[in-house]
Amino acid sequence: MDQLFYPKSVVVIGVSERPDNLARNIVENLFEFKFDGEIFFVGRKESVMFGRKILTSIDQLHDGIDVAVILTPAQTVPDLVEACGRKKISWVIIETGGFREYSEEGAELEKKVLQAARKWGIRIVGPNGIGITNVHNGFVVPFVKMRRGPVIKGKFSLLAQSGGVLLTYANLMISANVGLSKIVSMGNKLDLNEK
């Protein structure tokens, strides 16, 4: 679990320069909270954002990045998890919705994601969640914009299925000056769960 909560490298998949791009929010959170590891971007269109190149394929990455965060259309996720496996990425956080919570077709996609993950020994957080926050090292990857200012580093952690519930409780704790450590949104709990 240390590799998940204290990664040395992360790739955000689904990034574009568009201001309304949710994966861009993830990148902005990493910078806002001063994540101290390597950050890579993968998107559909090659470009430069925040002085870093947006790659167009996971295959362009070096092997062994600790965590991938995926926020792309659901139908693309099984192949992306497969590509993460080829690049020896150990953890994949899938923030994309549209799986079993949405339809039978989505449930089938979720099975394909799990098959790809098992094939490569990848651990999955999600899908259909808002990811992970570790305020101690700046690994803050929800797709909603977060601001560092009012958050106090502490020892209290939150774990829930619902990202909305997590954000509500986190905001209550922040307003009460309760120090936070980690926040985990498990989403559909395809792999990682509360047990």
C-alpha positions as CSV (number, residue, x, y, z in Angstrom):
1,M,0.0,0.0,0.0
2,D,3.0,2.3,0.4
3,Q,3.4,2.4,-3.3
4,L,-0.2,3.6,-3.7
5,F,-0.1,6.3,-1.0
6,Y,3.5,7.3,-1.4
7,P,4.2,6.9,-5.1
8,K,7.5,8.2,-6.6
9,S,5.8,8.6,-10.0
10,V,2.3,9.0,-11.4
11,V,0.8,9.2,-14.9
12,V,-2.5,10.9,-15.5
13,I,-4.3,9.5,-18.5
14,G,-7.0,11.5,-20.3
15,V,-5.3,14.9,-20.1
16,S,-5.9,17.7,-22.5
17,E,-5.1,21.5,-22.5
18,R,-8.8,22.3,-22.4
19,P,-9.7,24.2,-19.1
20,D,-12.8,22.0,-18.7
21,N,-10.9,18.7,-18.9
22,L,-11.4,16.8,-15.6
23,A,-8.0,15.0,-15.9
24,R,-6.4,18.4,-16.1
25,N,-7.9,19.1,-12.7
26,I,-6.1,16.1,-11.4
27,V,-2.8,17.5,-12.7
28,E,-3.5,20.9,-11.2
29,N,-4.2,19.2,-7.8
30,L,-0.8,17.5,-7.9
31,F,0.9,20.8,-8.6
32,E,-1.3,22.7,-6.0
33,F,-0.4,20.2,-3.3
34,K,3.3,20.1,-4.4
35,F,3.5,16.4,-5.2
36,D,7.2,15.6,-4.9
37,G,7.3,12.7,-7.4
38,E,7.5,12.5,-11.2
39,I,4.3,13.4,-13.1
40,F,3.6,12.3,-16.6
41,F,0.6,13.1,-18.9
42,V,-1.1,10.9,-21.6
43,G,-3.8,12.3,-23.8
44,R,-5.3,11.9,-27.3
45,K,-3.4,14.9,-28.7
46,E,0.3,15.6,-28.4
47,S,0.9,19.0,-26.8
48,V,2.7,20.7,-23.9
49,M,1.0,21.6,-20.6
50,F,2.6,23.1,-17.5
51,G,5.9,22.8,-19.3
52,R,5.6,19.1,-19.7
53,K,4.8,17.0,-22.8
54,I,1.5,15.3,-23.2
55,L,2.2,11.9,-24.6
56,T,-0.3,10.2,-26.9
57,S,0.3,6.6,-25.7
58,I,1.1,4.8,-22.5
59,D,3.7,2.9,-24.6
60,Q,5.8,6.1,-24.7
61,L,6.3,6.0,-20.9
62,H,9.3,4.3,-19.2
63,D,8.6,1.1,-17.3
64,G,7.7,0.9,-13.7
65,I,5.7,4.1,-13.0
66,D,4.0,3.5,-9.6
67,V,0.5,4.7,-10.2
68,A,-1.7,5.5,-13.2
69,V,-4.9,7.6,-12.8
70,I,-7.4,7.0,-15.6
71,L,-10.2,9.4,-16.5
72,T,-11.3,8.5,-20.1
73,P,-14.5,7.1,-21.5
74,A,-15.4,3.8,-20.0
75,Q,-15.0,1.8,-23.2
76,T,-11.3,2.8,-23.4
77,V,-10.4,1.7,-19.9
78,P,-9.8,-2.1,-20.5
79,D,-7.2,-1.4,-23.2
80,L,-5.6,1.3,-21.1
81,V,-5.3,-1.1,-18.1
82,E,-3.7,-3.7,-20.5
83,A,-1.2,-1.0,-21.7
84,C,-0.4,-0.1,-18.0
85,G,0.4,-3.8,-17.5
86,R,2.8,-3.9,-20.4
87,K,4.6,-0.9,-18.8
88,K,4.8,-2.6,-15.4
89,I,2.5,0.0,-13.6
90,S,1.5,-1.5,-10.3
91,W,-1.6,0.5,-9.3
92,V,-4.3,2.0,-11.4
93,I,-6.9,4.5,-10.0
94,I,-9.9,4.5,-12.3
95,E,-12.1,7.6,-11.8
96,T,-14.2,7.0,-14.9
97,G,-17.9,6.2,-14.4
98,G,-20.1,4.2,-16.8
99,F,-19.5,0.7,-15.5
100,R,-21.8,-1.7,-13.5
101,E,-23.4,1.3,-11.8
102,Y,-24.6,2.4,-15.2
103,S,-25.6,-0.6,-17.4
104,E,-25.1,-4.3,-18.2
105,E,-22.7,-3.2,-20.9
106,G,-20.8,-1.3,-18.3
107,A,-20.7,-4.4,-16.0
108,E,-19.1,-6.3,-18.9
109,L,-16.5,-3.6,-19.4
110,E,-15.7,-3.8,-15.7
111,K,-15.1,-7.6,-16.0
112,K,-12.7,-6.8,-18.9
113,V,-10.9,-4.3,-16.7
114,L,-10.5,-6.9,-13.9
115,Q,-9.3,-9.5,-16.3
116,A,-6.6,-7.2,-17.6
117,A,-5.6,-6.2,-14.1
118,R,-5.3,-9.8,-12.9
119,K,-3.3,-10.8,-16.0
120,W,-0.7,-8.2,-15.2
121,G,-0.9,-8.2,-11.4
122,I,-2.2,-4.7,-11.3
123,R,-4.2,-3.4,-8.2
124,I,-7.3,-1.3,-9.0
125,V,-8.9,1.6,-7.1
126,G,-12.4,2.3,-8.4
127,P,-13.8,2.6,-11.0
128,N,-16.4,5.4,-10.6
129,G,-14.7,7.2,-7.7
130,I,-12.7,10.4,-7.1
131,G,-9.4,8.7,-6.3
132,I,-7.0,9.2,-3.4
133,T,-5.7,12.1,-1.4
134,N,-2.6,12.0,0.8
135,V,-2.1,15.5,2.1
136,H,1.3,14.5,3.6
137,N,3.1,14.1,0.3
138,G,0.8,16.0,-2.1
139,F,-0.6,12.9,-3.9
140,V,-4.0,14.5,-4.4
141,V,-5.7,13.0,-7.5
142,P,-9.5,13.7,-7.3
143,F,-10.9,15.1,-10.5
144,V,-12.5,18.0,-8.6
145,K,-10.3,21.0,-8.0
146,M,-8.9,21.1,-4.5
147,R,-7.1,24.0,-2.7
148,R,-4.3,23.5,-0.3
149,G,-4.8,26.6,1.9
150,P,-7.3,25.4,4.5
151,V,-6.2,21.7,4.8
152,I,-4.3,20.9,8.0
153,K,-2.1,17.8,7.9
154,G,-3.1,15.4,10.6
155,K,-3.7,11.7,11.4
156,F,-7.4,11.3,10.5
157,S,-8.2,9.4,7.3
158,L,-11.5,8.8,5.5
159,L,-12.5,5.8,3.4
160,A,-15.8,5.5,1.6
161,Q,-17.5,4.3,-1.6
162,S,-18.9,7.6,-2.5
163,G,-16.8,10.5,-3.6
164,G,-19.5,13.0,-2.7
165,V,-19.8,11.7,0.8
166,L,-16.0,11.9,1.2
167,L,-15.9,15.4,0.0
168,T,-18.7,16.5,2.3
169,Y,-17.1,15.0,5.4
170,A,-13.6,16.3,4.4
171,N,-15.0,19.8,4.1
172,L,-16.7,19.5,7.5
173,M,-13.4,18.4,9.0
174,I,-11.5,21.1,7.3
175,S,-13.9,23.7,8.6
176,A,-13.6,22.3,12.1
177,N,-9.8,22.4,11.8
178,V,-9.4,18.6,12.0
179,G,-6.1,17.5,10.5
180,L,-6.4,15.1,7.6
181,S,-4.0,12.4,6.4
182,K,-5.6,10.3,3.6
183,I,-8.9,10.2,1.8
184,V,-9.8,7.2,-0.4
185,S,-12.8,6.9,-2.7
186,M,-13.3,3.2,-3.5
187,G,-16.1,3.8,-6.1
188,N,-17.3,0.4,-7.4
189,K,-14.7,-1.5,-5.3
190,L,-13.7,-3.7,-8.2
191,D,-10.5,-4.6,-6.4
192,L,-9.5,-2.4,-3.4
193,N,-12.3,-2.4,-0.8
194,E,-12.8,-1.8,2.9
195,K,-12.0,-5.3,4.0
